[in-house]
Amino acid sequence: MTRHLVLGGCGFIGRHLALALVHQGEHVAIADIAPAPAALLDAVASFHLLDLDAPDWASLLDDYDVIHHCAWSTVPKTANDNPLKDIDDNLKGLVRLLEALRAFPGKRLVFASSGGTVYGRLQHIPVPESHPLAPITAYGASKVSAEAYLGFYRGCYGIDCRVARISNPFGAGQNPRGGQGAVTTFLFQALEQEPITIWGDGSVVRDYIHIADLAAGLIRLSQAHFAPADPLPVFNVASGHGVSLNSIIDTLRSRLGLNPQVNYLPGRAFDVPVSVLDITKAGTELNWRPSLSFEDGCARMLHDIRRGQTLFSNLLI
């Protein structure tokens, strides 16, 4: 049995990843700077409360084979508002972890990067992993910097680092007020009969993946074998399909039977018009592809919400 530690295990991605690993019969612990809710504690083997300023990696890492790094304290807006805090809280913390891992050979580190921000304005659609990295936000810049450090520590010290460039996850349990996730935000606003605000004409396209498919992709990446001499393994983990903001509204109406009010405001200069990830490499090398269509994922999310599942989405594909 492989022993897994999920950093940021109380967050949306982290707790679903932890639960998916538990469903596969793995030993799973989570670590976070915030206390874990009771339902999450019931699902995992143990919980570690981390001190963000001085985490005790030495006493923690030895017990686990795979470390899943899903811990990131910012979203694009908050990182743009305070880039220095983003670096202090996130990038410095990652480097401290990598330094600690030098004393624990044989561990695997899977890092949750951002496929929606590291590439910037796309030259090719869908975008492959070989696309130049040209972020236009502080959030994307810090994720690119993190990937650079992971590549350095893999090449220089032999740490088994690997990267998932994740698109836009959605599903029950995501915070609709968290500043990320148009699908979840729009659905909750429609359910609460609040007006939905769209910046621009609604033609902005993003790649949305249900959290069940994302968790499965992250697990597959953690299980893959890479030779020590291989360069940093980087994979897009996404749906591979684009959905516009207007199409989200259409799905709420036609598939979910909701009737939201929509207000359109002038577009924002920092919104990349189209971001869709190419997942060919994940299909070929990891034998992974998402199972849920966008419409089916939305239907599952609504079903989960109506069943009162506020922490976890249904992960059974």
RAHUKA-V501814 format. One line per field, one symbol per residue. phi: phi as a letter, one per 30 degrees, with the letter a starting at -180 (. if undefined). burial: + if it has 16 or more other ideal C-beta (glycine too) atoms within 10 Angstrom, else -. A space follows every 10 residues. Layout:
phi->???
burial->???
This chain:
phi->.dccbcdidc dededddddd ddddiddbcb badceddedd dddcdabbdc cedbdcdedc dddbcbcccc cadcbedddd dbeddedddc dddddddddd dddbdjdcbc cdcbddbddi ddcbbdcddd decbdcbddd dddddddddd ddddddcidd cbbcccdcdb ldjdddcdib jdddeddddd dchcdcccdj cidecbccbd ddddeddddd ddcdcbdedd dedbbdbadi bcbddddddd deddccicbd dbcccedcdd ddebbbcdce ddddcchbbd ccdddddddd dddddddidc cbcdcdd
burial->---+++++++ ++++++++++ ++---+++++ +++--+---+ --++--++-+ ----+-+--+ +--+-+++++ ++++++--++ --+--++-++ +-+++-++-+ +-----++++ ++++++++++ -+---++-+- +-+-++++++ +++++++-++ --++----++ ++++++++++ ++++-+---+ ++++++++++ +----+-+-- -+-+++++++ ++++++++++ ++-+-+---- -+++++++++ +++++++++- ++---+-+-+ -+-------- -+-++++++- -+---+-+-+ -+-+--++-+ ++-++---+- +++++--
